[in-house]
């Protein structure tokens, strides 16, 4: 009897899931006194509200809303919930909220927000996220972004450390888009249609920025000052663009600090203009020559100065 009681007690300490859950949300314990909640196929706002209400007062590590079709999240639906991470995946909404503020009630708990393959028919603005003062990580994947305009500054006051706006059709970035994101450590704009960059788009100085991912875009050239005043930059990913050459003056401000440099799948012309790379490169350097034919496929890390002619 004693051991049975101890077992029940230990089980209650481990499981933070309520016993009488209501679909479409289900629960899985994660560690001690926290859980992971997944809401799949939600299509009625009131039912979703009742289902999620079961978790009020509980600690939710991650809330997944997947394959759902909801008009919006009611302004009180997250009230009393302690959610650290919110993932919206493959879902459709008319709007994120029935008010001007999205995810009301999660201001103090939400640290990570992922919006992936979601459609918001009435559109959404950065300003709607402006009250999420604990947010440090924001990621969008196929979220319908085609421009990054000046209004992204509406979330610059947040303590964002990681910003990933990926796999969309972004072709325009405002000249000062990320300039006031002083705490930003990681910026990923991979898999878009970006062709033009300016130094003014980034913080100056960018004291915290350590990783930039611009892979799978349409970049043909980089401004000479693009990496100036980025003392913490250690990872630079430029793979799958349209860069023909790498100018020494452009990369010099960050070159000695880089641990990772990825320039793979660019049509690089390996001539005397790249001799500076043969003198030294980051520990992890990925990329290969496309031209001339005699060097086609030769890894940048293996190219010798004598091979680079004009």
N, C-alpha and C positions, 0 to 999 in steps of 0.2 A: 504493500500500500504506500509506504514511504517513498519508494523509488518511482511509483506511478505519479504521485503528487509532484515530485521533483521534476519528472519529465514534462508534466503539464505546465509547470511553472516556467521551465526553460523554453518551452515552445511558445508560451505567451510573450516571453521576453524577446524572442527572435522575430516573431511574426507581427508586423504592424498593419496587416490587412484586416478590414472589417469582415465579419462573418456573413452578413446579409447583403452582399453586393447586388447591385441592379445593373443589368446590361444597358448600354453597350460597353461599359467600362469594366475591366477586369484588373486583378491585382496580383503582383508577385513580390514577395519579401526580398529586400536587398539589405544584407547585413543585419544590424541590430536596430530596431525601432525606426526603420525607414523602408520604403517600398517603391516599386515601379508600377505605374498605372497605364494601361493601354486601352484606349477607347476606339473601337473599330466599327465602321459602318454607321456612325451616328447620323441621323437624318431628321431629328426632331429636337428643337431647342429645349423644350420643357422636359423631355425624357432625359436628355443629356444633363440638364441642370440637376434633376433628381438623382441621377446615377453618380455624378461627381460630388454631390452633397454628402455622400456616405464617407468621404475622406476628410471632411472638415476636422481640424484638430490633429490630423495625422501628418507625418513628414513624408513628402513625396520627392524622391530623388529625381525621377524623370516622369513626365506625363507625355504620352504619345497620343496624338489625335490623328488617326489614319483612315484613308479610304472613306471619308465622311463628306456629307453634303449638308451644311448648316447655313441658315440665313445669317447668323452672327453669333458671337459669344455674348450672352446677356451681361450687362454691366456688373451684376452681383454674383455671377457664376463662380468666380474665383475667390470670393470673400471668405475669409477664414481658412484658406488653404495655404500650405507652406510648400511651394513647388520650387525646386532648384533649377530644373531644366525643362523646357517646353519644346517639343518637336511636333510641328504640323507637317504631315506628309501626305501627298497625293490626295488632297482634299479641296473642296470648293466652298466658297463663302460669298454671300452677297456683300458683306462687310465684316471687318474683324470685331466690331462692337456696335451696340445700339446707341453709343454716345461718341464723343470726340476723343475719348481715351481708350486705347486698347489694353486688354489684359489688366483691367483695374482690380486691385487687391493683391497683385504680385509685386508691388513696388519695392518691397524690402527683402523678398526672398529670391526672385528670379535672377539667376546669374548667366544662363545660357538660353538663347532662343534660336531655333532652326526652323526656317520656312522652306520646305522642299516640295517642288512640283505642285504648288497650290495656285488656284485661281481665285482672285477677289474681284468680283464682277463690277463693283462700284469703285474699285481702286483703293489704295491705301497710301498713307503719307508717313514720312519719317516722324513727323510731329506726334503722331498717335503713340509712338514708343517712348516719347520724351520723359515720361514719369518713371520709367523703369531704372531707378537710381542705383540698383545693385547689379545691373547687367554689365558683364565683362566680355561676353562672347556673343556675336551676332553673325549668323550664317544664312544666306539665301541661296537656293539651288533651283534654277528654272522657276523663278518667282515672277516672271513677266517684266523684268527690268530692261528698258532699252536705253535709258539715259541715267546718269548720275548728276543731278542738277545741284544748284547752290543750296536747295532746301535740306540736303543731307546734314547741313550744319545744325539742324534742329535736334540732332542726337549727339552733337560733339561734346556737350557738357557731361555726358555719361562717362563712366570710368571704363570705356571700352578698351580692351587690350587686344582682342582678336576680331577682325572684320573681314568676312568672306562673302563676296558678292559674285557668285560663280554660275557658269553654265547658262548664260542668258544671251541677250542680243545687244548688250551695252556697246554703243558706238561713240557716244559723246560723254565726256566728263568735264564738269565745270572747272574753270581755271584754278579755283581755290577749294575744290571739293573736300579734301581731307586735311586742309591746312591747319585747322584748329583742333584736330584730334591728337592732343598732346601726349596721351598715354598709350597710343597705339603701338603694339609690339609686332603684330602680324597683320599683313594686308594681302589678301588674295583676290585677284580679279580674273582668275583663269577661265578659259573657255568662254570668251566673249568676242566682240568684234572691234576691239579697241585698236586704233591705228595711230593716235596722236597723244603724246604725253608732254607735260610741262612740269618743271621743278616746283612751280607755285601750287601744284595740286597737293603736295605733301607738306607736313609740318616742317618748319625751318627755324631753328634746328630740329631734326627728328631724333631726339636723344634716346628714345625708347625703341624705335623701329628696328627690329632685328631680322625680320623675314619679309620678303616681297615676292609674290608669285604672279607673274604676268604671262604665263604660258598659254598656248593655244589662243592667240589673238592675231592681229593683222599688222603688227609693228614692223616698220621698215627701217626706222632710224630712231636714235635716242638723243635728246638734247645734251649738249656737252656738260651742262651743270646738274644733270638729273640726280646724281648720287652725292652731291656736295652736302656737307653738314648732316651726315648720317653715321655718326660714330659707332653705333651699335649694330650696324648691318652685318650679319654673318651668313645669310642665306639669300641668294638671288636666283630666281628661276625664270628663264626667258625662253624655254623650249617651245618649239612649234610656232615660230613667228616667221617673219620675212627679212631677217637681218642678213645683210651681205657681208658686213665687216664690223669689227669691234675697235672703236677708237680708243687709244690709250688714255687720252685726256679725259674722256668720259668716265672710264672705270677707275682711274687712278685714285680718286678720293676714298674709295671703299675697298680697293683691291687687296690690300695687305690684311684687312680684317676679315675678309670672306673665308668661311670654312667650306661653303658649298656654292658652286656656280654651275648652272645648267643652261646650256645654249644648244641642246640637242635639237635635231630636226629643223635647223635653219639652213638656208642656202649659202653657207659661208664661203667666201672667196679667200683662200689661204695664200696670201702673197706677202710682200715685204712689210705691209702695214700691220701684220700680226706678229712681227718678230719680238715685240715686247712680251708677248705671252710665253714665248719659249724660254724667257729668263726666269720665270717663276709663276705659279698659278695656285689657286686654292687646293687644299688637300683632296677634296672631292670636286673634280671638274668633268662635266659631261658635255659632249659635243664633238662633231667631226667635220672635216672639210667636205665641201661639195665640189669646189673648183680649186685649182685646175684638175683635169682628168687624172694626172699623175698622182694627185694627193686625195682623190675622191675616196671617202670612207676612212681616212686616217684620223685617228683621235687627236683632238687638240693637245692633250697631255703628252702625246708621243711625237708631235711635230718638232723637227730640229730647225734651228735658225737658218742653216744652209739650204734647207728645202724651200724656204719662203723667198721667192724672187718676184721682181716686178718687170 
